[in-house]
Amino acid sequence: MDLSQLTFEQLKELVQGMVDDRLRELLGDPDLGRALGADLQARLKESLLSRERLSGEEVAERLGLRW
C-alpha cells in the first residue's frame, strides 16, 4: 500500500482502524476466549437459578464504591 496515494478519508479510516485495534489490545478483556473452570461454572449456574437480583447501586454500596 502506497500511503501517498491515499485520499484524506482513506488515511483517516486507516488511522482510526489502527487506533481502535491498539485500544482493544490494551483495554480488551484478557480472559476473552478462555474456558471457565468447573467451580466458576457451577457458581454461575447457581447464581442464575437464584431469584435475588441487585442493582448497580446496591453492588456499589456493598463494595464501598462511588459512581
CHARMM-style PDB file with segment names, atoms N, HN, CA, C and O in Angstrom:
ATOM      1  N   MET     1       0.852  -1.179   0.000  1.00  0.00      PROA
ATOM      2  CA  MET     1       0.000   0.000   0.000  1.00  0.00      PROA
ATOM      3  C   MET     1       0.896   1.239   0.000  1.00  0.00      PROA
ATOM      4  O   MET     1       1.796   1.361   0.831  1.00  0.00      PROA
ATOM      5  N   ASP     2       0.650   2.137  -0.916  1.00  0.00      PROA
ATOM      6  HN  ASP     2      -0.081   2.038  -1.591  1.00  0.00      PROA
ATOM      7  CA  ASP     2       1.408   3.378  -1.015  1.00  0.00      PROA
ATOM      8  C   ASP     2       0.601   4.474  -0.313  1.00  0.00      PROA
ATOM      9  O   ASP     2      -0.417   4.933  -0.831  1.00  0.00      PROA
ATOM     10  N   LEU     3       1.062   4.885   0.858  1.00  0.00      PROA
ATOM     11  HN  LEU     3       1.889   4.513   1.279  1.00  0.00      PROA
ATOM     12  CA  LEU     3       0.323   5.873   1.650  1.00  0.00      PROA
ATOM     13  C   LEU     3       0.133   7.197   0.920  1.00  0.00      PROA
ATOM     14  O   LEU     3      -0.852   7.900   1.149  1.00  0.00      PROA
ATOM     15  N   SER     4       1.061   7.534   0.054  1.00  0.00      PROA
ATOM     16  HN  SER     4       1.861   6.964  -0.132  1.00  0.00      PROA
ATOM     17  CA  SER     4       0.954   8.815  -0.653  1.00  0.00      PROA
ATOM     18  C   SER     4      -0.216   8.830  -1.637  1.00  0.00      PROA
ATOM     19  O   SER     4      -0.644   9.898  -2.074  1.00  0.00      PROA
ATOM     20  N   GLN     5      -0.730   7.661  -1.985  1.00  0.00      PROA
ATOM     21  HN  GLN     5      -0.382   6.793  -1.630  1.00  0.00      PROA
ATOM     22  CA  GLN     5      -1.842   7.575  -2.928  1.00  0.00      PROA
ATOM     23  C   GLN     5      -3.210   7.593  -2.247  1.00  0.00      PROA
ATOM     24  O   GLN     5      -4.239   7.666  -2.919  1.00  0.00      PROA
ATOM     25  N   LEU     6      -3.223   7.527  -0.911  1.00  0.00      PROA
ATOM     26  HN  LEU     6      -2.388   7.467  -0.365  1.00  0.00      PROA
ATOM     27  CA  LEU     6      -4.492   7.513  -0.189  1.00  0.00      PROA
ATOM     28  C   LEU     6      -5.129   8.893  -0.158  1.00  0.00      PROA
ATOM     29  O   LEU     6      -4.443   9.912  -0.082  1.00  0.00      PROA
ATOM     30  N   THR     7      -6.432   8.903  -0.216  1.00  0.00      PROA
ATOM     31  HN  THR     7      -6.989   8.075  -0.278  1.00  0.00      PROA
ATOM     32  CA  THR     7      -7.143  10.166  -0.017  1.00  0.00      PROA
ATOM     33  C   THR     7      -7.150  10.462   1.482  1.00  0.00      PROA
ATOM     34  O   THR     7      -6.821   9.603   2.299  1.00  0.00      PROA
ATOM     35  N   PHE     8      -7.525  11.672   1.820  1.00  0.00      PROA
ATOM     36  HN  PHE     8      -7.793  12.370   1.156  1.00  0.00      PROA
ATOM     37  CA  PHE     8      -7.597  12.043   3.229  1.00  0.00      PROA
ATOM     38  C   PHE     8      -8.545  11.119   3.982  1.00  0.00      PROA
ATOM     39  O   PHE     8      -8.229  10.674   5.085  1.00  0.00      PROA
ATOM     40  N   GLU     9      -9.692  10.829   3.402  1.00  0.00      PROA
ATOM     41  HN  GLU     9      -9.949  11.191   2.506  1.00  0.00      PROA
ATOM     42  CA  GLU     9     -10.681   9.961   4.057  1.00  0.00      PROA
ATOM     43  C   GLU     9     -10.136   8.539   4.239  1.00  0.00      PROA
ATOM     44  O   GLU     9     -10.361   7.916   5.277  1.00  0.00      PROA
ATOM     45  N   GLN    10      -9.427   8.030   3.240  1.00  0.00      PROA
ATOM     46  HN  GLN    10      -9.244   8.535   2.396  1.00  0.00      PROA
ATOM     47  CA  GLN    10      -8.852   6.687   3.351  1.00  0.00      PROA
ATOM     48  C   GLN    10      -7.788   6.640   4.449  1.00  0.00      PROA
ATOM     49  O   GLN    10      -7.728   5.689   5.228  1.00  0.00      PROA
ATOM     50  N   LEU    11      -6.955   7.674   4.499  1.00  0.00      PROA
ATOM     51  HN  LEU    11      -7.003   8.446   3.866  1.00  0.00      PROA
ATOM     52  CA  LEU    11      -5.922   7.752   5.532  1.00  0.00      PROA
ATOM     53  C   LEU    11      -6.556   7.857   6.918  1.00  0.00      PROA
ATOM     54  O   LEU    11      -6.113   7.215   7.871  1.00  0.00      PROA
ATOM     55  N   LYS    12      -7.592   8.672   7.006  1.00  0.00      PROA
ATOM     56  HN  LYS    12      -7.951   9.193   6.232  1.00  0.00      PROA
ATOM     57  CA  LYS    12      -8.302   8.836   8.281  1.00  0.00      PROA
ATOM     58  C   LYS    12      -8.879   7.499   8.742  1.00  0.00      PROA
ATOM     59  O   LYS    12      -8.749   7.148   9.915  1.00  0.00      PROA
ATOM     60  N   GLU    13      -9.511   6.751   7.844  1.00  0.00      PROA
ATOM     61  HN  GLU    13      -9.617   7.036   6.891  1.00  0.00      PROA
ATOM     62  CA  GLU    13     -10.074   5.434   8.188  1.00  0.00      PROA
ATOM     63  C   GLU    13      -8.978   4.461   8.601  1.00  0.00      PROA
ATOM     64  O   GLU    13      -9.161   3.684   9.538  1.00  0.00      PROA
ATOM     65  N   LEU    14      -7.854   4.497   7.919  1.00  0.00      PROA
ATOM     66  HN  LEU    14      -7.706   5.128   7.158  1.00  0.00      PROA
ATOM     67  CA  LEU    14      -6.738   3.624   8.243  1.00  0.00      PROA
ATOM     68  C   LEU    14      -6.221   3.913   9.653  1.00  0.00      PROA
ATOM     69  O   LEU    14      -6.023   2.990  10.443  1.00  0.00      PROA
ATOM     70  N   VAL    15      -6.005   5.180   9.966  1.00  0.00      PROA
ATOM     71  HN  VAL    15      -6.166   5.930   9.324  1.00  0.00      PROA
ATOM     72  CA  VAL    15      -5.503   5.573  11.286  1.00  0.00      PROA
ATOM     73  C   VAL    15      -6.521   5.218  12.363  1.00  0.00      PROA
ATOM     74  O   VAL    15      -6.143   4.693  13.410  1.00  0.00      PROA
ATOM     75  N   GLN    16      -7.801   5.490  12.129  1.00  0.00      PROA
ATOM     76  HN  GLN    16      -8.108   5.917  11.278  1.00  0.00      PROA
ATOM     77  CA  GLN    16      -8.832   5.151  13.107  1.00  0.00      PROA
ATOM     78  C   GLN    16      -8.859   3.650  13.363  1.00  0.00      PROA
ATOM     79  O   GLN    16      -8.989   3.224  14.511  1.00  0.00      PROA
ATOM     80  N   GLY    17      -8.740   2.854  12.329  1.00  0.00      PROA
ATOM     81  HN  GLY    17      -8.634   3.200  11.396  1.00  0.00      PROA
ATOM     82  CA  GLY    17      -8.717   1.406  12.488  1.00  0.00      PROA
ATOM     83  C   GLY    17      -7.524   0.945  13.302  1.00  0.00      PROA
ATOM     84  O   GLY    17      -7.650   0.053  14.140  1.00  0.00      PROA
ATOM     85  N   MET    18      -6.368   1.546  13.063  1.00  0.00      PROA
ATOM     86  HN  MET    18      -6.266   2.271  12.382  1.00  0.00      PROA
ATOM     87  CA  MET    18      -5.170   1.182  13.800  1.00  0.00      PROA
ATOM     88  C   MET    18      -5.305   1.555  15.276  1.00  0.00      PROA
ATOM     89  O   MET    18      -4.913   0.786  16.154  1.00  0.00      PROA
ATOM     90  N   VAL    19      -5.856   2.727  15.541  1.00  0.00      PROA
ATOM     91  HN  VAL    19      -6.174   3.351  14.828  1.00  0.00      PROA
ATOM     92  CA  VAL    19      -6.053   3.169  16.927  1.00  0.00      PROA
ATOM     93  C   VAL    19      -7.066   2.255  17.617  1.00  0.00      PROA
ATOM     94  O   VAL    19      -6.849   1.839  18.755  1.00  0.00      PROA
ATOM     95  N   ASP    20      -8.159   1.945  16.943  1.00  0.00      PROA
ATOM     96  HN  ASP    20      -8.335   2.283  16.019  1.00  0.00      PROA
ATOM     97  CA  ASP    20      -9.168   1.039  17.514  1.00  0.00      PROA
ATOM     98  C   ASP    20      -8.557  -0.314  17.855  1.00  0.00      PROA
ATOM     99  O   ASP    20      -8.797  -0.852  18.936  1.00  0.00      PROA
ATOM    100  N   ASP    21      -7.771  -0.861  16.938  1.00  0.00      PROA
ATOM    101  HN  ASP    21      -7.576  -0.423  16.060  1.00  0.00      PROA
ATOM    102  CA  ASP    21      -7.135  -2.159  17.179  1.00  0.00      PROA
ATOM    103  C   ASP    21      -6.212  -2.107  18.391  1.00  0.00      PROA
ATOM    104  O   ASP    21      -6.212  -3.015  19.223  1.00  0.00      PROA
ATOM    105  N   ARG    22      -5.434  -1.043  18.481  1.00  0.00      PROA
ATOM    106  HN  ARG    22      -5.435  -0.306  17.806  1.00  0.00      PROA
ATOM    107  CA  ARG    22      -4.481  -0.926  19.606  1.00  0.00      PROA
ATOM    108  C   ARG    22      -5.217  -0.763  20.928  1.00  0.00      PROA
ATOM    109  O   ARG    22      -4.825  -1.357  21.933  1.00  0.00      PROA
ATOM    110  N   LEU    23      -6.281   0.035  20.936  1.00  0.00      PROA
ATOM    111  HN  LEU    23      -6.599   0.517  20.120  1.00  0.00      PROA
ATOM    112  CA  LEU    23      -7.046   0.202  22.166  1.00  0.00      PROA
ATOM    113  C   LEU    23      -7.675  -1.117  22.607  1.00  0.00      PROA
ATOM    114  O   LEU    23      -7.710  -1.420  23.800  1.00  0.00      PROA
ATOM    115  N   ARG    24      -8.170  -1.900  21.656  1.00  0.00      PROA
ATOM    116  HN  ARG    24      -8.142  -1.655  20.687  1.00  0.00      PROA
ATOM    117  CA  ARG    24      -8.725  -3.213  22.003  1.00  0.00      PROA
ATOM    118  C   ARG    24      -7.650  -4.102  22.626  1.00  0.00      PROA
ATOM    119  O   ARG    24      -7.920  -4.839  23.575  1.00  0.00      PROA
ATOM    120  N   GLU    25      -6.433  -4.031  22.091  1.00  0.00      PROA
ATOM    121  HN  GLU    25      -6.213  -3.433  21.320  1.00  0.00      PROA
ATOM    122  CA  GLU    25      -5.335  -4.820  22.652  1.00  0.00      PROA
ATOM    123  C   GLU    25      -5.037  -4.394  24.085  1.00  0.00      PROA
ATOM    124  O   GLU    25      -4.837  -5.235  24.961  1.00  0.00      PROA
ATOM    125  N   LEU    26      -5.008  -3.084  24.319  1.00  0.00      PROA
ATOM    126  HN  LEU    26      -5.171  -2.401  23.607  1.00  0.00      PROA
ATOM    127  CA  LEU    26      -4.639  -2.569  25.632  1.00  0.00      PROA
ATOM    128  C   LEU    26      -5.752  -2.678  26.661  1.00  0.00      PROA
ATOM    129  O   LEU    26      -5.488  -2.946  27.833  1.00  0.00      PROA
ATOM    130  N   LEU    27      -6.999  -2.471  26.233  1.00  0.00      PROA
ATOM    131  HN  LEU    27      -7.213  -2.253  25.280  1.00  0.00      PROA
ATOM    132  CA  LEU    27      -8.113  -2.400  27.162  1.00  0.00      PROA
ATOM    133  C   LEU    27      -9.043  -3.594  27.107  1.00  0.00      PROA
ATOM    134  O   LEU    27      -9.971  -3.699  27.909  1.00  0.00      PROA
ATOM    135  N   GLY    28      -8.803  -4.485  26.176  1.00  0.00      PROA
ATOM    136  HN  GLY    28      -8.049  -4.399  25.525  1.00  0.00      PROA
ATOM    137  CA  GLY    28      -9.703  -5.624  25.997  1.00  0.00      PROA
ATOM    138  C   GLY    28      -9.712  -6.568  27.187  1.00  0.00      PROA
ATOM    139  O   GLY    28      -8.905  -6.431  28.107  1.00  0.00      PROA
ATOM    140  N   ASP    29     -10.612  -7.507  27.162  1.00  0.00      PROA
ATOM    141  HN  ASP    29     -11.267  -7.618  26.414  1.00  0.00      PROA
ATOM    142  CA  ASP    29     -10.752  -8.495  28.218  1.00  0.00      PROA
ATOM    143  C   ASP    29      -9.657  -9.546  28.068  1.00  0.00      PROA
ATOM    144  O   ASP    29      -9.637 -10.272  27.074  1.00  0.00      PROA
ATOM    145  N   PRO    30      -8.744  -9.643  29.040  1.00  0.00      PROA
ATOM    146  CA  PRO    30      -7.653 -10.611  28.919  1.00  0.00      PROA
ATOM    147  C   PRO    30      -8.134 -12.058  29.010  1.00  0.00      PROA
ATOM    148  O   PRO    30      -7.412 -12.975  28.618  1.00  0.00      PROA
ATOM    149  N   ASP    31      -9.340 -12.270  29.519  1.00  0.00      PROA
ATOM    150  HN  ASP    31      -9.926 -11.525  29.837  1.00  0.00      PROA
ATOM    151  CA  ASP    31      -9.872 -13.623  29.647  1.00  0.00      PROA
ATOM    152  C   ASP    31     -10.769 -14.025  28.488  1.00  0.00      PROA
ATOM    153  O   ASP    31     -11.292 -15.139  28.466  1.00  0.00      PROA
ATOM    154  N   LEU    32     -10.950 -13.131  27.528  1.00  0.00      PROA
ATOM    155  HN  LEU    32     -10.525 -12.226  27.546  1.00  0.00      PROA
ATOM    156  CA  LEU    32     -11.817 -13.427  26.394  1.00  0.00      PROA
ATOM    157  C   LEU    32     -11.336 -14.675  25.664  1.00  0.00      PROA
ATOM    158  O   LEU    32     -10.169 -14.776  25.285  1.00  0.00      PROA
ATOM    159  N   GLY    33     -12.254 -15.628  25.472  1.00  0.00      PROA
ATOM    160  HN  GLY    33     -13.202 -15.546  25.780  1.00  0.00      PROA
ATOM    161  CA  GLY    33     -11.920 -16.844  24.764  1.00  0.00      PROA
ATOM    162  C   GLY    33     -11.384 -17.962  25.637  1.00  0.00      PROA
ATOM    163  O   GLY    33     -11.207 -19.086  25.166  1.00  0.00      PROA
ATOM    164  N   ARG    34     -11.123 -17.669  26.903  1.00  0.00      PROA
ATOM    165  HN  ARG    34     -11.267 -16.757  27.285  1.00  0.00      PROA
ATOM    166  CA  ARG    34     -10.623 -18.705  27.799  1.00  0.00      PROA
ATOM    167  C   ARG    34     -11.784 -19.503  28.378  1.00  0.00      PROA
ATOM    168  O   ARG    34     -12.882 -18.978  28.560  1.00  0.00      PROA
ATOM    169  N   ALA    35     -11.536 -20.742  28.656  1.00  0.00      PROA
ATOM    170  HN  ALA    35     -10.644 -21.168  28.508  1.00  0.00      PROA
ATOM    171  CA  ALA    35     -12.563 -21.615  29.235  1.00  0.00      PROA
ATOM    172  C   ALA    35     -12.749 -21.304  30.717  1.00  0.00      PROA
ATOM    173  O   ALA    35     -11.798 -20.961  31.418  1.00  0.00      PROA
ATOM    174  N   LEU    36     -14.000 -21.432  31.182  1.00  0.00      PROA
ATOM    175  HN  LEU    36     -14.773 -21.711  30.612  1.00  0.00      PROA
ATOM    176  CA  LEU    36     -14.290 -21.258  32.601  1.00  0.00      PROA
ATOM    177  C   LEU    36     -13.991 -22.551  33.338  1.00  0.00      PROA
ATOM    178  O   LEU    36     -14.233 -23.644  32.826  1.00  0.00      PROA
ATOM    179  N   GLY    37     -13.466 -22.415  34.534  1.00  0.00      PROA
ATOM    180  HN  GLY    37     -13.269 -21.527  34.950  1.00  0.00      PROA
ATOM    181  CA  GLY    37     -13.237 -23.591  35.354  1.00  0.00      PROA
ATOM    182  C   GLY    37     -14.554 -24.173  35.841  1.00  0.00      PROA
ATOM    183  O   GLY    37     -15.576 -23.486  35.851  1.00  0.00      PROA
ATOM    184  N   ALA    38     -14.532 -25.435  36.244  1.00  0.00      PROA
ATOM    185  HN  ALA    38     -13.703 -25.993  36.236  1.00  0.00      PROA
ATOM    186  CA  ALA    38     -15.740 -26.125  36.694  1.00  0.00      PROA
ATOM    187  C   ALA    38     -16.359 -25.438  37.911  1.00  0.00      PROA
ATOM    188  O   ALA    38     -17.581 -25.334  38.012  1.00  0.00      PROA
ATOM    189  N   ASP    39     -15.524 -24.974  38.828  1.00  0.00      PROA
ATOM    190  HN  ASP    39     -14.531 -25.058  38.746  1.00  0.00      PROA
ATOM    191  CA  ASP    39     -16.046 -24.299  40.030  1.00  0.00      PROA
ATOM    192  C   ASP    39     -16.784 -23.021  39.664  1.00  0.00      PROA
ATOM    193  O   ASP    39     -17.868 -22.754  40.183  1.00  0.00      PROA
ATOM    194  N   LEU    40     -16.201 -22.238  38.779  1.00  0.00      PROA
ATOM    195  HN  LEU    40     -15.321 -22.455  38.358  1.00  0.00      PROA
ATOM    196  CA  LEU    40     -16.847 -20.995  38.380  1.00  0.00      PROA
ATOM    197  C   LEU    40     -18.124 -21.266  37.599  1.00  0.00      PROA
ATOM    198  O   LEU    40     -19.114 -20.556  37.778  1.00  0.00      PROA
ATOM    199  N   GLN    41     -18.122 -22.259  36.753  1.00  0.00      PROA
ATOM    200  HN  GLN    41     -17.318 -22.836  36.608  1.00  0.00      PROA
ATOM    201  CA  GLN    41     -19.331 -22.618  36.015  1.00  0.00      PROA
ATOM    202  C   GLN    41     -20.455 -22.983  36.985  1.00  0.00      PROA
ATOM    203  O   GLN    41     -21.599 -22.571  36.794  1.00  0.00      PROA
ATOM    204  N   ALA    42     -20.135 -23.749  38.016  1.00  0.00      PROA
ATOM    205  HN  ALA    42     -19.206 -24.085  38.172  1.00  0.00      PROA
ATOM    206  CA  ALA    42     -21.141 -24.151  38.997  1.00  0.00      PROA
ATOM    207  C   ALA    42     -21.681 -22.932  39.748  1.00  0.00      PROA
ATOM    208  O   ALA    42     -22.885 -22.830  39.983  1.00  0.00      PROA
ATOM    209  N   ARG    43     -20.797 -22.013  40.123  1.00  0.00      PROA
ATOM    210  HN  ARG    43     -19.819 -22.095  39.933  1.00  0.00      PROA
ATOM    211  CA  ARG    43     -21.234 -20.805  40.830  1.00  0.00      PROA
ATOM    212  C   ARG    43     -22.126 -19.942  39.948  1.00  0.00      PROA
ATOM    213  O   ARG    43     -23.116 -19.385  40.421  1.00  0.00      PROA
ATOM    214  N   LEU    44     -21.779 -19.828  38.668  1.00  0.00      PROA
ATOM    215  HN  LEU    44     -20.974 -20.281  38.284  1.00  0.00      PROA
ATOM    216  CA  LEU    44     -22.604 -19.039  37.742  1.00  0.00      PROA
ATOM    217  C   LEU    44     -23.986 -19.663  37.562  1.00  0.00      PROA
ATOM    218  O   LEU    44     -24.996 -18.959  37.559  1.00  0.00      PROA
ATOM    219  N   LYS    45     -24.026 -20.982  37.413  1.00  0.00      PROA
ATOM    220  HN  LYS    45     -23.206 -21.554  37.415  1.00  0.00      PROA
ATOM    221  CA  LYS    45     -25.318 -21.660  37.268  1.00  0.00      PROA
ATOM    222  C   LYS    45     -26.173 -21.450  38.509  1.00  0.00      PROA
ATOM    223  O   LYS    45     -27.372 -21.190  38.402  1.00  0.00      PROA
ATOM    224  N   GLU    46     -25.573 -21.560  39.673  1.00  0.00      PROA
ATOM    225  HN  GLU    46     -24.599 -21.771  39.761  1.00  0.00      PROA
ATOM    226  CA  GLU    46     -26.295 -21.347  40.928  1.00  0.00      PROA
ATOM    227  C   GLU    46     -26.815 -19.915  41.004  1.00  0.00      PROA
ATOM    228  O   GLU    46     -27.946 -19.680  41.430  1.00  0.00      PROA
ATOM    229  N   SER    47     -26.003 -18.985  40.599  1.00  0.00      PROA
ATOM    230  HN  SER    47     -25.085 -19.176  40.253  1.00  0.00      PROA
ATOM    231  CA  SER    47     -26.404 -17.577  40.618  1.00  0.00      PROA
ATOM    232  C   SER    47     -27.575 -17.323  39.676  1.00  0.00      PROA
ATOM    233  O   SER    47     -28.499 -16.582  40.013  1.00  0.00      PROA
ATOM    234  N   LEU    48     -27.536 -17.930  38.507  1.00  0.00      PROA
ATOM    235  HN  LEU    48     -26.786 -18.532  38.233  1.00  0.00      PROA
ATOM    236  CA  LEU    48     -28.616 -17.735  37.538  1.00  0.00      PROA
ATOM    237  C   LEU    48     -29.939 -18.332  38.022  1.00  0.00      PROA
ATOM    238  O   LEU    48     -31.011 -17.840  37.670  1.00  0.00      PROA
ATOM    239  N   LEU    49     -29.861 -19.384  38.823  1.00  0.00      PROA
ATOM    240  HN  LEU    49     -28.990 -19.784  39.109  1.00  0.00      PROA
ATOM    241  CA  LEU    49     -31.075 -20.006  39.361  1.00  0.00      PROA
ATOM    242  C   LEU    49     -31.677 -19.200  40.518  1.00  0.00      PROA
ATOM    243  O   LEU    49     -32.856 -19.348  40.840  1.00  0.00      PROA
ATOM    244  N   SER    50     -30.867 -18.362  41.129  1.00  0.00      PROA
ATOM    245  HN  SER    50     -29.909 -18.242  40.867  1.00  0.00      PROA
ATOM    246  CA  SER    50     -31.324 -17.559  42.259  1.00  0.00      PROA
ATOM    247  C   SER    50     -32.266 -16.457  41.774  1.00  0.00      PROA
ATOM    248  O   SER    50     -32.099 -15.925  40.676  1.00  0.00      PROA
ATOM    249  N   ARG    51     -33.243 -16.126  42.591  1.00  0.00      PROA
ATOM    250  HN  ARG    51     -33.378 -16.558  43.482  1.00  0.00      PROA
ATOM    251  CA  ARG    51     -34.176 -15.039  42.270  1.00  0.00      PROA
ATOM    252  C   ARG    51     -33.651 -13.690  42.752  1.00  0.00      PROA
ATOM    253  O   ARG    51     -34.173 -12.648  42.356  1.00  0.00      PROA
ATOM    254  N   GLU    52     -32.630 -13.700  43.598  1.00  0.00      PROA
ATOM    255  HN  GLU    52     -32.207 -14.547  43.920  1.00  0.00      PROA
ATOM    256  CA  GLU    52     -32.097 -12.453  44.150  1.00  0.00      PROA
ATOM    257  C   GLU    52     -31.354 -11.677  43.051  1.00  0.00      PROA
ATOM    258  O   GLU    52     -30.493 -12.219  42.358  1.00  0.00      PROA
ATOM    259  N   ARG    53     -31.703 -10.422  42.919  1.00  0.00      PROA
ATOM    260  HN  ARG    53     -32.402  -9.981  43.482  1.00  0.00      PROA
ATOM    261  CA  ARG    53     -31.035  -9.546  41.962  1.00  0.00      PROA
ATOM    262  C   ARG    53     -30.649  -8.263  42.682  1.00  0.00      PROA
ATOM    263  O   ARG    53     -31.397  -7.771  43.527  1.00  0.00      PROA
ATOM    264  N   LEU    54     -29.499  -7.731  42.353  1.00  0.00      PROA
ATOM    265  HN  LEU    54     -28.891  -8.131  41.667  1.00  0.00      PROA
ATOM    266  CA  LEU    54     -29.015  -6.488  42.942  1.00  0.00      PROA
ATOM    267  C   LEU    54     -28.874  -5.437  41.857  1.00  0.00      PROA
ATOM    268  O   LEU    54     -28.475  -5.730  40.731  1.00  0.00      PROA
ATOM    269  N   SER    55     -29.204  -4.225  42.213  1.00  0.00      PROA
ATOM    270  HN  SER    55     -29.528  -3.987  43.129  1.00  0.00      PROA
ATOM    271  CA  SER    55     -28.990  -3.123  41.276  1.00  0.00      PROA
ATOM    272  C   SER    55     -27.517  -2.725  41.314  1.00  0.00      PROA
ATOM    273  O   SER    55     -26.778  -3.123  42.215  1.00  0.00      PROA
ATOM    274  N   GLY    56     -27.111  -1.955  40.349  1.00  0.00      PROA
ATOM    275  HN  GLY    56     -27.711  -1.632  39.617  1.00  0.00      PROA
ATOM    276  CA  GLY    56     -25.740  -1.449  40.333  1.00  0.00      PROA
ATOM    277  C   GLY    56     -25.430  -0.620  41.562  1.00  0.00      PROA
ATOM    278  O   GLY    56     -24.322  -0.669  42.096  1.00  0.00      PROA
ATOM    279  N   GLU    57     -26.424   0.146  42.008  1.00  0.00      PROA
ATOM    280  HN  GLU    57     -27.324   0.185  41.575  1.00  0.00      PROA
ATOM    281  CA  GLU    57     -26.246   0.971  43.203  1.00  0.00      PROA
ATOM    282  C   GLU    57     -26.021   0.106  44.439  1.00  0.00      PROA
ATOM    283  O   GLU    57     -25.189   0.432  45.286  1.00  0.00      PROA
ATOM    284  N   GLU    58     -26.766  -1.002  44.542  1.00  0.00      PROA
ATOM    285  HN  GLU    58     -27.442  -1.267  43.854  1.00  0.00      PROA
ATOM    286  CA  GLU    58     -26.607  -1.898  45.691  1.00  0.00      PROA
ATOM    287  C   GLU    58     -25.230  -2.557  45.699  1.00  0.00      PROA
ATOM    288  O   GLU    58     -24.600  -2.681  46.749  1.00  0.00      PROA
ATOM    289  N   VAL    59     -24.780  -2.970  44.550  1.00  0.00      PROA
ATOM    290  HN  VAL    59     -25.292  -2.870  43.697  1.00  0.00      PROA
ATOM    291  CA  VAL    59     -23.452  -3.578  44.448  1.00  0.00      PROA
ATOM    292  C   VAL    59     -22.387  -2.564  44.842  1.00  0.00      PROA
ATOM    293  O   VAL    59     -21.476  -2.880  45.607  1.00  0.00      PROA
ATOM    294  N   ALA    60     -22.501  -1.353  44.323  1.00  0.00      PROA
ATOM    295  HN  ALA    60     -23.241  -1.096  43.701  1.00  0.00      PROA
ATOM    296  CA  ALA    60     -21.528  -0.311  44.646  1.00  0.00      PROA
ATOM    297  C   ALA    60     -21.521  -0.018  46.143  1.00  0.00      PROA
ATOM    298  O   ALA    60     -20.459   0.142  46.744  1.00  0.00      PROA
ATOM    299  N   GLU    61     -22.700   0.052  46.739  1.00  0.00      PROA
ATOM    300  HN  GLU    61     -23.563  -0.077  46.250  1.00  0.00      PROA
ATOM    301  CA  GLU    61     -22.791   0.332  48.172  1.00  0.00      PROA
ATOM    302  C   GLU    61     -22.125  -0.781  48.981  1.00  0.00      PROA
ATOM    303  O   GLU    61     -21.374  -0.503  49.916  1.00  0.00      PROA
ATOM    304  N   ARG    62     -22.395  -2.036  48.629  1.00  0.00      PROA
ATOM    305  HN  ARG    62     -23.006  -2.262  47.870  1.00  0.00      PROA
ATOM    306  CA  ARG    62     -21.793  -3.167  49.337  1.00  0.00      PROA
ATOM    307  C   ARG    62     -20.276  -3.173  49.233  1.00  0.00      PROA
ATOM    308  O   ARG    62     -19.581  -3.595  50.157  1.00  0.00      PROA
ATOM    309  N   LEU    63     -19.769  -2.700  48.096  1.00  0.00      PROA
ATOM    310  HN  LEU    63     -20.334  -2.358  47.345  1.00  0.00      PROA
ATOM    311  CA  LEU    63     -18.331  -2.684  47.871  1.00  0.00      PROA
ATOM    312  C   LEU    63     -17.678  -1.372  48.292  1.00  0.00      PROA
ATOM    313  O   LEU    63     -16.459  -1.219  48.208  1.00  0.00      PROA
ATOM    314  N   GLY    64     -18.506  -0.421  48.747  1.00  0.00      PROA
ATOM    315  HN  GLY    64     -19.496  -0.545  48.814  1.00  0.00      PROA
ATOM    316  CA  GLY    64     -17.966   0.867  49.173  1.00  0.00      PROA
ATOM    317  C   GLY    64     -17.488   1.721  48.016  1.00  0.00      PROA
ATOM    318  O   GLY    64     -16.552   2.508  48.158  1.00  0.00      PROA
ATOM    319  N   LEU    65     -18.134   1.561  46.866  1.00  0.00      PROA
ATOM    320  HN  LEU    65     -18.894   0.921  46.750  1.00  0.00      PROA
ATOM    321  CA  LEU    65     -17.753   2.322  45.676  1.00  0.00      PROA
ATOM    322  C   LEU    65     -18.683   3.508  45.460  1.00  0.00      PROA
ATOM    323  O   LEU    65     -19.834   3.500  45.897  1.00  0.00      PROA
ATOM    324  N   ARG    66     -18.173   4.515  44.788  1.00  0.00      PROA
ATOM    325  HN  ARG    66     -17.238   4.522  44.433  1.00  0.00      PROA
ATOM    326  CA  ARG    66     -18.994   5.667  44.415  1.00  0.00      PROA
ATOM    327  C   ARG    66     -19.035   5.739  42.902  1.00  0.00      PROA
ATOM    328  O   ARG    66     -18.012   5.542  42.247  1.00  0.00      PROA
ATOM    329  N   TRP    67     -20.199   6.018  42.335  1.00  0.00      PROA
ATOM    330  HN  TRP    67     -21.031   6.178  42.867  1.00  0.00      PROA
ATOM    331  CA  TRP    67     -20.349   6.142  40.886  1.00  0.00      PROA
ATOM    332  C   TRP    67     -20.027   7.540  40.477  1.00  0.00      PROA
ATOM    333  OT1 TRP    67     -20.089   7.867  39.292  1.00  0.00      PROA
TER     334      TRP     67
END
